[in-house]
Amino acid sequence: MTVSVTIASLISWIPHWAATIIIGMLPVSELRGAIPLALAPVEVGGFGMSAPEAYILAVLGNMIPVIPLLLFLEPVSDFLRRWRIFDIFFTWLFTRTHHNHSERFEKYGTLALTIFVAIPLPVTGAWTGCAAAFVFGIKFKHALPAIFAGVLIAGVVVTVLTLTGISIFELF
């Protein structure tokens, strides 16, 4: 909770609904950070929101960057690859990602993308799902609903776990 309290104090001048959306948009926290902070009581540095309000705002925030990411990852990647350091980085990243996950994505396609985004653990989520869709060549019209479904599922899981007081990390 220390990290959430620190984030809350940094954004204390922003209305709680807007802060929840913004935290949901961030690649590090996404809704996995936004929902617990929004549901936490004000006395401990949270926003004290109701579960439906926290869920809707966090999902909305998590989905805002998805469309630009899906549309612009390829052009940005192509642009950055003009420099050797970025070309080396993207080649390493795409090769590693493709090697580690290609069997699942080839077998299950968009269902694998949905499940990947839905698992509320670090390095999964909408941002990484967009990168995976790009790496595996999943078209926008298939990637967007798959990522949206994954975000909805992850939001339910995080909300339920937060309301029951179970940490995601306690499960593993």
DRENNUPA-922526 format. One record per residue: residue in three letters; x, y, z of N, C-alpha, C, O, CB in turn; residue number from 0. Coordinates in nm, 3 decimals, padded with zeros to 5 digits. Glycine has a CB too. Layout:
  code      nxx      nyy      nzz     caxx     cayy     cazz      cxx      cyy      czz      oxx      oyy      ozz     cbxx     cbyy     cbzz  pos
   ALA        X        Y        Z        X        Y        Z        X        Y        Z        X        Y        Z        X        Y        Z  NUM
...
This chain:
  code      nxx      nyy      nzz     caxx     cayy     cazz      cxx      cyy      czz      oxx      oyy      ozz     cbxx     cbyy     cbzz  pos
   MET   00.083  -00.119   00.000   00.000   00.000   00.000   00.087   00.125   00.000   00.038   00.233  -00.034  -00.094   00.000   00.120    0
   THR   00.212   00.114   00.037   00.300   00.229   00.041   00.311   00.297  -00.094   00.308   00.419  -00.103   00.438   00.188   00.091    1
   VAL   00.324   00.218  -00.200   00.334   00.274  -00.334   00.207   00.348  -00.370   00.214   00.459  -00.424   00.363   00.165  -00.438    2
   SER   00.091   00.290  -00.341  -00.036   00.354  -00.370  -00.052   00.484  -00.293  -00.100   00.583  -00.348  -00.151   00.260  -00.337    3
   VAL  -00.013   00.485  -00.167  -00.022   00.606  -00.087   00.068   00.713  -00.145   00.030   00.830  -00.149   00.014   00.578   00.061    4
   THR   00.185   00.676  -00.190   00.276   00.771  -00.252   00.215   00.828  -00.380   00.220   00.949  -00.403   00.411   00.706  -00.281    5
   ILE   00.157   00.742  -00.462   00.092   00.788  -00.584  -00.024   00.879  -00.549  -00.042   00.984  -00.611   00.043   00.669  -00.669    6
   ALA  -00.102   00.841  -00.450  -00.217   00.922  -00.409  -00.172   01.061  -00.363  -00.237   01.161  -00.395  -00.295   00.853  -00.298    7
   SER  -00.063   01.067  -00.288  -00.017   01.198  -00.242   00.038   01.283  -00.356   00.028   01.405  -00.352   00.090   01.180  -00.134    8
   LEU   00.096   01.218  -00.456   00.146   01.293  -00.571   00.034   01.352  -00.656   00.052   01.457  -00.719   00.233   01.204  -00.657    9
   ILE  -00.079   01.286  -00.658  -00.189   01.333  -00.742  -00.308   01.381  -00.659  -00.421   01.379  -00.707  -00.233   01.222  -00.835   10
   SER  -00.281   01.424  -00.536  -00.389   01.464  -00.446  -00.468   01.584  -00.497  -00.583   01.603  -00.455  -00.332   01.495  -00.309   11
   TRP  -00.413   01.663  -00.584  -00.482   01.781  -00.637  -00.573   01.746  -00.755  -00.648   01.832  -00.801  -00.380   01.885  -00.679   12
   ILE  -00.566   01.625  -00.805  -00.651   01.580  -00.916  -00.776   01.515  -00.858  -00.767   01.440  -00.761  -00.574   01.480  -01.010   13
   PRO  -00.894   01.542  -00.917  -01.014   01.472  -00.868  -00.994   01.321  -00.872  -00.929   01.269  -00.962  -01.138   01.512  -00.953   14
   HIS  -01.050   01.251  -00.774  -01.029   01.107  -00.761  -01.072   01.030  -00.886  -01.005   00.934  -00.924  -01.104   01.055  -00.641   15
   TRP  -01.181   01.070  -00.950  -01.225   00.999  -01.069  -01.122   01.013  -01.181  -01.095   00.917  -01.253  -01.362   01.053  -01.116   16
   ALA  -01.064   01.132  -01.195  -00.963   01.154  -01.300  -00.833   01.081  -01.266  -00.768   01.025  -01.354  -00.935   01.306  -01.318   17
   ALA  -00.796   01.081  -01.139  -00.674   01.010  -01.097  -00.688   00.860  -01.123  -00.592   00.795  -01.164  -00.646   01.035  -00.947   18
   THR  -00.806   00.806  -01.100  -00.828   00.663  -01.125  -00.811   00.633  -01.274  -00.750   00.532  -01.310  -00.969   00.620  -01.077   19
   ILE  -00.864   00.718  -01.359  -00.848   00.700  -01.504  -00.701   00.710  -01.543  -00.651   00.628  -01.620  -00.930   00.805  -01.582   20
   ILE  -00.632   00.809  -01.491  -00.491   00.830  -01.525  -00.405   00.712  -01.480  -00.320   00.665  -01.555  -00.439   00.961  -01.462   21
   ILE  -00.426   00.665  -01.358  -00.349   00.551  -01.307  -00.380   00.427  -01.390  -00.290   00.347  -01.416  -00.380   00.525  -01.158   22
   GLY  -00.505   00.411  -01.432  -00.542   00.300  -01.519  -00.475   00.307  -01.655  -00.453   00.203  -01.719  -00.692   00.297  -01.537   23
   MET  -00.441   00.426  -01.700  -00.374   00.444  -01.830  -00.226   00.410  -01.826  -00.168   00.376  -01.929  -00.392   00.586  -01.878   24
   LEU  -00.164   00.419  -01.711  -00.019   00.405  -01.701   00.025   00.261  -01.727  -00.040   00.167  -01.681   00.028   00.449  -01.562   25
   PRO   00.134   00.242  -01.801   00.178   00.106  -01.835   00.224   00.024  -01.716   00.217  -00.099  -01.721   00.288   00.113  -01.935   26
   VAL   00.270   00.086  -01.612   00.320   00.011  -01.496   00.205  -00.033  -01.407   00.205  -00.147  -01.359   00.419   00.095  -01.417   27
   SER   00.109   00.053  -01.383   00.002   00.021  -01.289  -00.122  -00.037  -01.357  -00.177  -00.136  -01.309  -00.037   00.144  -01.212   28
   GLU  -00.166   00.023  -01.466  -00.290  -00.015  -01.534  -00.401  -00.027  -01.430  -00.396   00.039  -01.326  -00.273  -00.149  -01.612   29
   LEU  -00.501  -00.109  -01.456  -00.611  -00.119  -01.359  -00.572  -00.199  -01.236  -00.643  -00.195  -01.135  -00.733  -00.182  -01.424   30
   ARG  -00.460  -00.270  -01.242  -00.413  -00.346  -01.126  -00.370  -00.253  -01.013  -00.370  -00.294  -00.897  -00.297  -00.437  -01.166   31
   GLY  -00.335  -00.132  -01.046  -00.303  -00.031  -00.945  -00.418   00.064  -00.920  -00.437   00.111  -00.808  -00.181   00.047  -00.985   32
   ALA  -00.495   00.093  -01.025  -00.603   00.190  -01.013  -00.717   00.141  -00.925  -00.768   00.216  -00.842  -00.657   00.225  -01.150   33
   ILE  -00.757   00.016  -00.942  -00.872  -00.035  -00.866  -00.843  -00.042  -00.715  -00.923   00.008  -00.636  -00.912  -00.174  -00.917   34
   PRO  -00.731  -00.103  -00.673  -00.705  -00.105  -00.527  -00.695   00.035  -00.467  -00.743   00.057  -00.356  -00.576  -00.182  -00.498   35
   LEU  -00.634   00.128  -00.537  -00.623   00.265  -00.486  -00.760   00.331  -00.478  -00.791   00.399  -00.380  -00.528   00.348  -00.574   36
   ALA  -00.843   00.311  -00.580  -00.976   00.372  -00.582  -01.065   00.312  -00.473  -01.148   00.384  -00.416  -01.041   00.353  -00.719   37
   LEU  -01.050   00.184  -00.444  -01.134   00.118  -00.343  -01.084   00.139  -00.201  -01.162   00.127  -00.106  -01.140  -00.030  -00.372   38
   ALA  -00.958   00.170  -00.185  -00.901   00.188  -00.050  -00.969   00.306   00.021  -01.001   00.406  -00.043  -00.748   00.210  -00.057   39
   PRO  -00.989   00.293   00.150  -01.051   00.403   00.225  -00.965   00.529   00.221  -00.842   00.521   00.210  -01.076   00.361   00.370   40
   VAL  -01.029   00.643   00.230  -00.960   00.772   00.228  -00.862   00.781   00.345  -00.756   00.843   00.333  -01.061   00.888   00.234   41
   GLU  -00.897   00.720   00.457  -00.812   00.727   00.577  -00.673   00.669   00.555  -00.578   00.709   00.622  -00.879   00.654   00.693   42
   VAL  -00.661   00.575   00.461  -00.530   00.514   00.435  -00.470   00.564   00.304  -00.376   00.503   00.252  -00.543   00.362   00.432   43
   GLY  -00.522   00.673   00.251  -00.465   00.732   00.131  -00.533   00.691   00.002  -00.487   00.726  -00.107  -00.323   00.698   00.122   44
   GLY  -00.642   00.617   00.012  -00.715   00.577  -00.108  -00.821   00.679  -00.146  -00.823   00.790  -00.094  -00.780   00.441  -00.088   45
   PHE  -00.907   00.639  -00.237  -01.009   00.730  -00.286  -01.148   00.699  -00.230  -01.238   00.781  -00.244  -01.013   00.726  -00.436   46
   GLY  -01.167   00.583  -00.169  -01.293   00.548  -00.107  -01.411   00.537  -00.203  -01.523   00.569  -00.166  -01.324   00.647  -00.003   47
   MET  -01.386   00.491  -00.325  -01.493   00.479  -00.424  -01.571   00.349  -00.406  -01.526   00.256  -00.339  -01.435   00.485  -00.566   48
   SER  -01.689   00.346  -00.467  -01.765   00.222  -00.471  -01.700   00.130  -00.574  -01.627   00.175  -00.662  -01.917   00.249  -00.506   49
   ALA  -01.727   00.001  -00.561  -01.668  -00.097  -00.654  -01.708  -00.071  -00.799  -01.621  -00.073  -00.886  -01.710  -00.238  -00.614   50
   PRO  -01.835  -00.047  -00.830  -01.870  -00.022  -00.971  -01.801   00.101  -01.029  -01.756   00.100  -01.143  -02.021  -00.006  -00.984   51
   GLU  -01.794   00.208  -00.949  -01.729   00.331  -00.996  -01.579   00.307  -01.021  -01.527   00.346  -01.125  -01.748   00.445  -00.892   52
   ALA  -01.512   00.242  -00.928  -01.369   00.214  -00.943  -01.344   00.126  -01.065  -01.253   00.152  -01.143  -01.313   00.145  -00.816   53
   TYR  -01.427   00.023  -01.081  -01.413  -00.070  -01.193  -01.429   00.002  -01.327  -01.344  -00.010  -01.416  -01.516  -00.184  -01.182   54
   ILE  -01.536   00.077  -01.341  -01.564   00.146  -01.469  -01.455   00.246  -01.502  -01.407   00.250  -01.616  -01.699   00.218  -01.463   55
   LEU  -01.414   00.328  -01.406  -01.311   00.429  -01.431  -01.176   00.365  -01.464  -01.105   00.412  -01.553  -01.296   00.521  -01.310   56
   ALA  -01.140   00.258  -01.393  -01.013   00.191  -01.417  -01.012   00.123  -01.554  -00.912   00.129  -01.626  -00.984   00.088  -01.307   57
   VAL  -01.121   00.057  -01.591  -01.130  -00.007  -01.723  -01.122   00.099  -01.831  -01.050   00.082  -01.930  -01.261  -00.089  -01.737   58
   LEU  -01.196   00.209  -01.814  -01.191   00.318  -01.912  -01.048   00.369  -01.928  -00.999   00.383  -02.040  -01.284   00.433  -01.869   59
   GLY  -00.982   00.395  -01.816  -00.844   00.442  -01.821  -00.751   00.342  -01.887  -00.662   00.380  -01.964  -00.795   00.473  -01.683   60
   ASN  -00.769   00.214  -01.857  -00.684   00.110  -01.913  -00.702   00.098  -02.064  -00.607   00.064  -02.136  -00.714  -00.024  -01.846   61
   MET  -00.822   00.126  -02.112  -00.849   00.112  -02.256  -00.810   00.235  -02.339  -00.793   00.224  -02.460  -00.996   00.084  -02.276   62
   ILE  -00.796   00.351  -02.277  -00.764   00.473  -02.352  -00.638   00.459  -02.438  -00.642   00.497  -02.555  -00.747   00.589  -02.257   63
   PRO  -00.528   00.406  -02.387  -00.408   00.397  -02.471  -00.412   00.283  -02.573  -00.327   00.278  -02.662  -00.288   00.381  -02.385   64
   VAL  -00.507   00.192  -02.564  -00.506   00.072  -02.648  -00.519   00.105  -02.796  -00.441   00.054  -02.877  -00.618  -00.021  -02.607   65
   ILE  -00.615   00.188  -02.834  -00.634   00.219  -02.976  -00.510   00.286  -03.036  -00.462   00.242  -03.141  -00.757   00.309  -02.995   66
   PRO  -00.456   00.393  -02.972  -00.333   00.450  -03.029  -00.217   00.350  -03.035  -00.140   00.349  -03.131  -00.290   00.571  -02.948   67
   LEU  -00.204   00.266  -02.931  -00.095   00.168  -02.932  -00.112   00.069  -03.048  -00.016   00.041  -03.120  -00.091   00.092  -02.799   68
   LEU  -00.232   00.017  -03.066  -00.254  -00.078  -03.175  -00.233  -00.015  -03.312  -00.182  -00.079  -03.404  -00.396  -00.135  -03.167   69
   LEU  -00.271   00.112  -03.324  -00.258   00.180  -03.454  -00.116   00.226  -03.484  -00.074   00.228  -03.600  -00.350   00.299  -03.459   70
   PHE  -00.042   00.264  -03.380   00.086   00.330  -03.405   00.211   00.253  -03.363   00.322   00.302  -03.384   00.087   00.459  -03.336   71
   LEU   00.198   00.135  -03.304   00.318   00.060  -03.267   00.404   00.028  -03.388   00.526   00.044  -03.384   00.280  -00.070  -03.196   72
   GLU   00.343  -00.017  -03.495   00.421  -00.053  -03.614   00.489   00.069  -03.677   00.609   00.062  -03.703   00.331  -00.120  -03.716   73
   PRO   00.418   00.181  -03.704   00.488   00.296  -03.761   00.598   00.351  -03.671   00.704   00.391  -03.720   00.388   00.406  -03.790   74
   VAL   00.575   00.353  -03.539   00.677   00.402  -03.446   00.797   00.308  -03.445   00.911   00.353  -03.447   00.619   00.417  -03.304   75
   SER   00.770   00.179  -03.443   00.877   00.080  -03.447   00.960   00.095  -03.575   01.083   00.095  -03.572   00.819  -00.063  -03.437   76
   ASP   00.891   00.108  -03.687   00.962   00.126  -03.815   01.047   00.252  -03.814   01.159   00.252  -03.864   00.862   00.131  -03.931   77
   PHE   00.993   00.360  -03.758   01.066   00.486  -03.752   01.190   00.473  -03.664   01.299   00.516  -03.703   00.975   00.598  -03.698   78
   LEU   01.173   00.413  -03.546   01.285   00.401  -03.452   01.392   00.304  -03.500   01.509   00.316  -03.463   01.234   00.356  -03.317   79
   ARG   01.354   00.208  -03.582   01.451   00.109  -03.632   01.555   00.172  -03.726   01.652   00.105  -03.764   01.378  -00.003  -03.705   80
   ARG   01.537   00.298  -03.763   01.638   00.365  -03.845   01.770   00.382  -03.769   01.876   00.395  -03.829   01.586   00.502  -03.891   81
   TRP   01.760   00.382  -03.635   01.879   00.392  -03.551   01.917   00.253  -03.502   01.832   00.175  -03.459   01.855   00.488  -03.431   82
   ARG   02.042   00.224  -03.510   02.093   00.090  -03.480   02.054   00.041  -03.340   02.015  -00.075  -03.325   02.243   00.090  -03.492   83
   ILE   02.064   00.127  -03.239   02.034   00.084  -03.103   01.889   00.038  -03.090   01.861  -00.061  -03.023   02.063   00.198  -03.003   84
   PHE   01.798   00.110  -03.153   01.657   00.071  -03.148   01.632  -00.055  -03.231   01.550  -00.139  -03.194   01.568   00.186  -03.198   85
   ASP   01.703  -00.066  -03.342   01.687  -00.185  -03.425   01.732  -00.310  -03.347   01.667  -00.414  -03.352   01.768  -00.172  -03.556   86
   ILE   01.844  -00.298  -03.276   01.892  -00.410  -03.194   01.791  -00.441  -03.085   01.760  -00.558  -03.061   02.031  -00.376  -03.131   87
   PHE   01.740  -00.338  -03.017   01.643  -00.358  -02.909   01.516  -00.425  -02.960   01.472  -00.525  -02.903   01.609  -00.224  -02.842   88
   PHE   01.457  -00.372  -03.067   01.332  -00.429  -03.119   01.352  -00.570  -03.172   01.265  -00.655  -03.156   01.275  -00.340  -03.228   89
   THR   01.465  -00.596  -03.234   01.493  -00.731  -03.282   01.502  -00.827  -03.164   01.444  -00.936  -03.169   01.625  -00.734  -03.364   90
   TRP   01.573  -00.788  -03.058   01.583  -00.871  -02.938   01.444  -00.892  -02.876   01.407  -01.005  -02.845   01.678  -00.806  -02.835   91
   LEU   01.368  -00.783  -02.858   01.237  -00.791  -02.793   01.142  -00.880  -02.871   01.076  -00.966  -02.813   01.178  -00.652  -02.778   92
   PHE   01.134  -00.861  -03.001   01.039  -00.937  -03.083   01.080  -01.083  -03.093   00.995  -01.172  -03.091   01.027  -00.875  -03.222   93
   THR   01.209  -01.108  -03.105   01.257  -01.247  -03.112   01.228  -01.319  -02.981   01.180  -01.432  -02.981   01.408  -01.251  -03.143   94
   ARG   01.257  -01.253  -02.870   01.234  -01.312  -02.738   01.085  -01.337  -02.716   01.046  -01.446  -02.673   01.288  -01.220  -02.626   95
   THR   01.003  -01.239  -02.745   00.858  -01.253  -02.726   00.803  -01.363  -02.815   00.724  -01.446  -02.771   00.786  -01.120  -02.754   96
   HIS   00.844  -01.362  -02.940   00.794  -01.461  -03.034   00.837  -01.602  -02.992   00.759  -01.697  -03.001   00.843  -01.431  -03.178   97
   HIS   00.961  -01.615  -02.946   01.014  -01.745  -02.901   00.938  -01.796  -02.778   00.904  -01.915  -02.770   01.165  -01.734  -02.870   98
   ASN   00.912  -01.706  -02.682   00.850  -01.747  -02.556   00.700  -01.775  -02.566   00.646  -01.852  -02.487   00.873  -01.642  -02.452   99
   HIS   00.633  -01.712  -02.662   00.487  -01.720  -02.664   00.428  -01.765  -02.797   00.306  -01.777  -02.807   00.430  -01.589  -02.628  100
   SER   00.509  -01.791  -02.898   00.454  -01.818  -03.032   00.365  -01.941  -03.037   00.264  -01.941  -03.108   00.567  -01.834  -03.130  101
   GLU   00.400  -02.046  -02.965   00.321  -02.169  -02.971   00.178  -02.144  -02.923   00.082  -02.187  -02.986   00.387  -02.280  -02.886  102
   ARG   00.165  -02.073  -02.810   00.031  -02.044  -02.757  -00.048  -01.952  -02.849  -00.167  -01.975  -02.873   00.043  -01.981  -02.619  103
   PHE   00.018  -01.847  -02.900  -00.054  -01.753  -02.986  -00.092  -01.817  -03.119  -00.199  -01.788  -03.172   00.031  -01.629  -03.010  104
   GLU  -00.007  -01.903  -03.173  -00.041  -01.970  -03.298  -00.155  -02.068  -03.278  -00.239  -02.084  -03.366   00.081  -02.042  -03.354  105
   LYS  -00.159  -02.134  -03.162  -00.262  -02.234  -03.136  -00.396  -02.170  -03.100  -00.501  -02.213  -03.148  -00.217  -02.326  -03.024  106
   TYR  -00.392  -02.066  -03.016  -00.516  -02.010  -02.964  -00.550  -01.870  -03.016  -00.661  -01.823  -02.993  -00.508  -02.006  -02.816  107
   GLY  -00.459  -01.803  -03.084  -00.486  -01.673  -03.145  -00.536  -01.568  -03.049  -00.474  -01.542  -02.947  -00.584  -01.690  -03.253  108
   THR  -00.652  -01.508  -03.084  -00.703  -01.398  -03.003  -00.748  -01.443  -02.864  -00.748  -01.363  -02.771  -00.818  -01.331  -03.075  109
   LEU  -00.785  -01.570  -02.851  -00.820  -01.620  -02.718  -00.697  -01.614  -02.626  -00.709  -01.579  -02.509  -00.875  -01.766  -02.727  110
   ALA  -00.581  -01.648  -02.679  -00.458  -01.639  -02.601  -00.430  -01.495  -02.562  -00.384  -01.467  -02.451  -00.338  -01.697  -02.681  111
   LEU  -00.458  -01.402  -02.653  -00.438  -01.260  -02.623  -00.532  -01.216  -02.511  -00.491  -01.144  -02.420  -00.462  -01.173  -02.750  112
   THR  -00.657  -01.259  -02.517  -00.753  -01.225  -02.411  -00.707  -01.280  -02.277  -00.709  -01.208  -02.177  -00.892  -01.279  -02.446  113
   ILE  -00.668  -01.405  -02.273  -00.624  -01.468  -02.149  -00.498  -01.399  -02.095  -00.486  -01.375  -01.975  -00.598  -01.618  -02.170  114
   PHE  -00.404  -01.368  -02.185  -00.281  -01.301  -02.146  -00.310  -01.167  -02.079  -00.252  -01.135  -01.976  -00.190  -01.281  -02.268  115
   VAL  -00.400  -01.089  -02.137  -00.434  -00.958  -02.081  -00.514  -00.975  -01.951  -00.501  -00.894  -01.860  -00.515  -00.875  -02.184  116
   ALA  -00.597  -01.079  -01.943  -00.685  -01.098  -01.828  -00.612  -01.140  -01.701  -00.663  -01.119  -01.591  -00.788  -01.201  -01.861  117
   ILE  -00.494  -01.198  -01.715  -00.420  -01.243  -01.596  -00.361  -01.121  -01.527  -00.273  -01.056  -01.582  -00.308  -01.345  -01.635  118
   PRO  -00.408  -01.091  -01.406  -00.364  -00.967  -01.340  -00.230  -00.980  -01.269  -00.223  -00.973  -01.147  -00.468  -00.924  -01.241  119
   LEU  -00.126  -01.000  -01.345   00.009  -01.008  -01.291   00.098  -00.904  -01.359   00.062  -00.852  -01.465   00.068  -01.150  -01.311  120
   PRO   00.212  -00.873  -01.299   00.305  -00.781  -01.366   00.345  -00.836  -01.504   00.358  -00.957  -01.522   00.431  -00.758  -01.279  121
   VAL   00.364  -00.748  -01.597   00.406  -00.777  -01.735   00.295  -00.845  -01.814   00.321  -00.905  -01.919   00.531  -00.864  -01.735  122
   THR   00.174  -00.837  -01.767   00.058  -00.874  -01.848  -00.033  -00.753  -01.844  -00.017  -00.665  -01.759  -00.015  -01.006  -01.795  123
   GLY  -00.126  -00.746  -01.933  -00.217  -00.632  -01.934  -00.232  -00.575  -02.072  -00.182  -00.630  -02.170  -00.170  -00.525  -01.839  124
   ALA  -00.302  -00.463  -02.080  -00.337  -00.404  -02.209  -00.213  -00.355  -02.286  -00.203  -00.378  -02.407  -00.433  -00.287  -02.189  125
   TRP  -00.120  -00.290  -02.219  -00.001  -00.240  -02.288   00.079  -00.356  -02.349   00.116  -00.351  -02.466   00.088  -00.159  -02.191  126
   THR   00.107  -00.457  -02.270   00.182  -00.572  -02.320   00.100  -00.649  -02.422   00.155  -00.705  -02.516   00.223  -00.663  -02.205  127
   GLY  -00.032  -00.653  -02.403  -00.119  -00.717  -02.500  -00.113  -00.650  -02.636  -00.115  -00.717  -02.739  -00.262  -00.717  -02.450  128
   CYS  -00.104  -00.518  -02.637  -00.088  -00.445  -02.764   00.044  -00.481  -02.831   00.050  -00.500  -02.952  -00.095  -00.292  -02.740  129
   ALA   00.149  -00.489  -02.751   00.280  -00.528  -02.806   00.274  -00.670  -02.861   00.329  -00.698  -02.967   00.389  -00.517  -02.698  130
   ALA   00.208  -00.760  -02.789   00.196  -00.899  -02.835   00.114  -00.906  -02.963   00.149  -00.982  -03.054   00.131  -00.987  -02.728  131
   ALA   00.008  -00.828  -02.972  -00.074  -00.825  -03.095   00.010  -00.779  -03.213  -00.002  -00.832  -03.323  -00.197  -00.733  -03.077  132
   PHE   00.094  -00.680  -03.189   00.182  -00.630  -03.294   00.285  -00.736  -03.334   00.303  -00.763  -03.453   00.254  -00.501  -03.248  133
   VAL   00.350  -00.795  -03.237   00.454  -00.895  -03.264   00.397  -01.016  -03.339   00.461  -01.068  -03.430   00.520  -00.940  -03.133  134
   PHE   00.278  -01.059  -03.301   00.219  -01.179  -03.363   00.129  -01.148  -03.481   00.065  -01.237  -03.536   00.142  -01.255  -03.260  135
   GLY   00.123  -01.020  -03.520   00.048  -00.983  -03.639  -00.102  -01.000  -03.627  -00.170  -01.028  -03.726   00.096  -01.064  -03.754  136
   ILE  -00.156  -00.982  -03.506  -00.301  -00.990  -03.489  -00.360  -00.857  -03.534  -00.322  -00.751  -03.486  -00.339  -01.020  -03.339  137
   LYS  -00.452  -00.864  -03.627  -00.512  -00.744  -03.685  -00.589  -00.664  -03.580  -00.641  -00.719  -03.483  -00.604  -00.782  -03.801  138
   PHE  -00.596  -00.533  -03.603  -00.664  -00.440  -03.513  -00.805  -00.487  -03.479  -00.846  -00.486  -03.363  -00.669  -00.301  -03.575  139
   LYS  -00.880  -00.527  -03.582  -01.021  -00.563  -03.560  -01.037  -00.687  -03.471  -01.145  -00.709  -03.415  -01.089  -00.587  -03.694  140
   HIS  -00.933  -00.767  -03.459  -00.937  -00.883  -03.370  -00.870  -00.852  -03.236  -00.913  -00.901  -03.132  -00.868  -01.003  -03.437  141
   ALA  -00.765  -00.772  -03.240  -00.689  -00.741  -03.119  -00.769  -00.654  -03.022  -00.767  -00.677  -02.902  -00.558  -00.671  -03.154  142
   LEU  -00.840  -00.553  -03.074  -00.912  -00.460  -02.987  -01.017  -00.532  -02.902  -01.017  -00.514  -02.780  -00.978  -00.351  -03.070  143
   PRO  -01.107  -00.612  -02.960  -01.204  -00.680  -02.873  -01.139  -00.784  -02.779  -01.188  -00.805  -02.668  -01.309  -00.749  -02.958  144
   ALA  -01.030  -00.848  -02.824  -00.962  -00.945  -02.738  -00.900  -00.875  -02.617  -00.912  -00.924  -02.504  -00.853  -01.020  -02.817  145
   ILE  -00.836  -00.762  -02.640  -00.775  -00.687  -02.530  -00.883  -00.630  -02.439  -00.869  -00.631  -02.317  -00.685  -00.573  -02.585  146
   PHE  -00.992  -00.579  -02.497  -01.102  -00.525  -02.417  -01.161  -00.633  -02.327  -01.186  -00.609  -02.209  -01.211  -00.466  -02.509  147
   ALA  -01.183  -00.751  -02.381  -01.235  -00.863  -02.301  -01.139  -00.897  -02.188  -01.181  -00.921  -02.075  -01.260  -00.987  -02.390  148
   GLY  -01.008  -00.899  -02.219  -00.908  -00.928  -02.117  -00.906  -00.823  -02.007  -00.892  -00.857  -01.890  -00.771  -00.938  -02.180  149
   VAL  -00.921  -00.697  -02.044  -00.924  -00.589  -01.946  -01.049  -00.601  -01.858  -01.041  -00.582  -01.737  -00.921  -00.450  -02.016  150
   LEU  -01.162  -00.632  -01.918  -01.285  -00.651  -01.839  -01.269  -00.763  -01.737  -01.308  -00.749  -01.621  -01.405  -00.680  -01.931  151
   ILE  -01.213  -00.875  -01.781  -01.192  -00.989  -01.692  -01.093  -00.954  -01.581  -01.118  -00.982  -01.464  -01.142  -01.112  -01.771  152
   ALA  -00.981  -00.893  -01.618  -00.880  -00.854  -01.519  -00.941  -00.757  -01.417  -00.910  -00.765  -01.298  -00.758  -00.789  -01.588  153
   GLY  -01.025  -00.666  -01.464  -01.091  -00.572  -01.374  -01.179  -00.641  -01.272  -01.179  -00.604  -01.154  -01.172  -00.473  -01.453  154
   VAL  -01.254  -00.741  -01.316  -01.338  -00.818  -01.224  -01.251  -00.890  -01.121  -01.279  -00.888  -01.002  -01.426  -00.919  -01.301  155
   VAL  -01.145  -00.956  -01.170  -01.056  -01.031  -01.080  -00.993  -00.938  -00.977  -00.994  -00.969  -00.858  -00.946  -01.103  -01.161  156
   VAL  -00.938  -00.825  -01.022  -00.872  -00.732  -00.929  -00.973  -00.673  -00.831  -00.942  -00.658  -00.713  -00.801  -00.619  -01.008  157
   THR  -01.091  -00.640  -00.878  -01.194  -00.585  -00.789  -01.233  -00.686  -00.683  -01.239  -00.652  -00.564  -01.318  -00.542  -00.870  158
   VAL  -01.260  -00.809  -00.723  -01.299  -00.913  -00.627  -01.186  -00.938  -00.527  -01.210  -00.946  -00.406  -01.336  -01.044  -00.700  159
   LEU  -01.064  -00.951  -00.576  -00.951  -00.975  -00.486  -00.931  -00.859  -00.390  -00.902  -00.880  -00.272  -00.824  -00.998  -00.567  160
   THR  -00.947  -00.737  -00.439  -00.931  -00.620  -00.352  -01.040  -00.615  -00.246  -01.012  -00.588  -00.129  -00.932  -00.491  -00.436  161
   LEU  -01.163  -00.641  -00.286  -01.275  -00.638  -00.190  -01.265  -00.748  -00.085  -01.310  -00.731   00.028  -01.408  -00.650  -00.264  162
   THR  -01.206  -00.860  -00.123  -01.191  -00.970  -00.027  -01.061  -00.959   00.053  -01.038  -01.037   00.145  -01.195  -01.104  -00.099  163
   GLY  -00.978  -00.862   00.018  -00.854  -00.841   00.091  -00.742  -00.935   00.053  -00.643  -00.948   00.126  -00.879  -00.853   00.235  164
   ILE  -00.756  -01.003  -00.061  -00.653  -01.097  -00.105  -00.560  -01.025  -00.202  -00.605  -00.963  -00.298  -00.717  -01.223  -00.172  165
   SER  -00.432  -01.034  -00.176  -00.333  -00.979  -00.267  -00.311  -01.075  -00.383  -00.311  -01.197  -00.365  -00.199  -00.951  -00.193  166
   ILE  -00.294  -01.021  -00.500  -00.268  -01.104  -00.619  -00.144  -01.190  -00.595  -00.138  -01.305  -00.638  -00.250  -01.015  -00.746  167
   PHE  -00.045  -01.134  -00.527   00.081  -01.204  -00.506   00.070  -01.317  -00.404   00.154  -01.407  -00.402   00.186  -01.105  -00.463  168
   GLU  -00.035  -01.312  -00.318  -00.055  -01.419  -00.222  -00.102  -01.547  -00.290  -00.089  -01.655  -00.234  -00.156  -01.376  -00.116  169
   LEU  -00.158  -01.534  -00.410  -00.212  -01.650  -00.481  -00.103  -01.737  -00.543  -00.129  -01.853  -00.574  -00.308  -01.604  -00.588  170
   PHE   00.015  -01.684  -00.560   00.119  -01.758  -00.632   00.239  -01.783  -00.545   00.336  -01.844  -00.590   00.162  -01.683  -00.755  171
